[in-house]
Amino acid sequence: MKNILLTGTAGFIGSNFVPYFLEKYPNYNLVNLDLLTYAGNLENLKECESNPRYKFIKGDICNRELVEFIFNEYDIRGVIHFAAESHVDNSIKNPGVFVQTNVNGTYTLVDVAKKYWMEKPFTYKPEYQDCRFHHISTDEVYGTLTDDPNDLFTESTPYAPNSPYSASKASSDMIVRAYVETFGLNCVITNCSNNYGPKQHDEKLIPTIIRNALKGNPIPIYGDGKNIRDWLYVFDHCKGIDLVYHNSKKGETYNIGGRNERTNLQIVDRICTILDEQVPKETSYKDLITFVEDRAGHDRRYAIDATKLEHELGWKADENFDSGIVKTIEWYLGKYLI
Ligand SMILES: NC(=O)c1ccc[n+]([C@@H]2O[C@H](COP(=O)([O-])OP(=O)(O)OC[C@H]3O[C@@H](n4cnc5c(N)ncnc54)[C@H](O)[C@@H]3O)[C@@H](O)[C@H]2O)c1
């Protein structure tokens, strides 16, 4: 049996990843560290609670003493690091906590891993040779793209983060990179595009659209609604993480994205069309769309070139936006219509 530390798993992506990983790898014990901020919800992990290979610890990734205790107590042999402050709007209102959690928290984890697994730079302790640190990051570190459809983020696109959120994630990527280059720590980084699917926090775009529509409230859309994101169904992200964690070479970075570029207007239009069919009201949900003042520094377009992951590790998204959004809406109807 191998003990793996997963951070931030009471949030959106982590809580989709844990049941998948528990089921796929019966030889792993998963130790889950999450502070349960406003974004973390143990309901998301209810299905795992009775599994003897699942352990939950409430705590802060910035708490070095706690992180060291966990490594020692559970003899941690791998880390998959999801924990972060993740909402761009919050990073505009309160950047400090983003620097604290995303930068200092990542530093704490990677530094404790180095000390626990390694004797000296580029020399692992004999029994820890295969231990790996996987840092989950975002495509937002690359900044914004032009409208040219051939303009895509690759792994060699220079970092140019524009929001405090993306700047803190870019900084955390750089710290992880430095631990590879300076100490020879076995790390990998994945930079993923916008995820959607079950268990996402109410504050994010797609749950906000569905919730407001069902309540008959205005559906707020920033600016002209023409900002483009490359949407990936969360389980396809989980499968990409799994592939990279197990099969990538040390020090590699991979972009993960579904080749599903959509404007926010296309997203809201598609969701309203599906809701009009599934939960019809007298008037179309589209009548609720309301344009609101744009987000400060709002990046115009993100789009991922996932060729490296597809060619080197054989990853392919199983869902496209049209199939994934139907499953997603079904899940939120279960949540919001109770
Ligand atoms: N959601 C996306 O579309 C997306 C896309 C690309 C990358 N990412 C990255 O994936 C990771 C997970 O994103 P998410 O959408 O699931 O985020 P989320 O906000 O839904 O969940 C974050 C989790 O981290 C926990 N957390 C926050 N601060 C903590 C701390 N100091 N110590 C311990 N736990 C803490 C929260 O309680 C929460 O459970 C993040 O690193 C994010 O940058 C997200």
The ligand as an ORCA input file, in Angstrom:
! r2SCAN-3c Opt
* xyz 0 1
  N     -11.769     25.143    -11.530
  C     -11.087     25.300    -12.651
  O     -11.663     25.544    -13.706
  C      -9.587     25.136    -12.649
  C      -8.922     25.120    -13.877
  C      -7.533     24.926    -13.874
  C      -6.850     24.737    -12.699
  N      -7.530     24.798    -11.511
  C      -6.758     24.571    -10.278
  O      -7.221     23.354     -9.719
  C      -7.148     23.393     -8.290
  C      -8.498     23.087     -7.688
  O      -9.441     24.034     -8.181
  P     -10.973     23.968     -7.740
  O     -11.766     24.610     -8.800
  O     -11.318     22.599     -7.294
  O     -10.928     24.944     -6.480
  P     -11.997     25.126     -5.296
  O     -11.937     26.566     -4.935
  O     -13.302     24.526     -5.672
  O     -11.396     24.240     -4.109
  C     -10.239     24.611     -3.430
  C     -10.132     23.766     -2.172
  O      -8.917     24.132     -1.506
  C      -9.187     24.270     -0.129
  N      -8.231     25.231      0.443
  C      -8.156     26.550      0.211
  N      -7.168     27.109      0.926
  C      -6.584     26.100      1.631
  C      -5.500     26.029      2.544
  N      -4.820     27.122      2.884
  N      -5.168     24.816      3.052
  C      -5.861     23.695      2.722
  N      -6.899     23.718      1.859
  C      -7.268     24.896      1.319
  C     -10.613     24.772     -0.037
  O     -11.200     24.514      1.224
  C     -11.265     23.990     -1.182
  O     -11.763     22.750     -0.717
  C      -6.640     24.801     -7.952
  O      -5.259     24.717     -7.721
  C      -6.931     25.614     -9.192
  O      -6.006     26.666     -9.347
  C      -8.880     24.974    -11.464
*
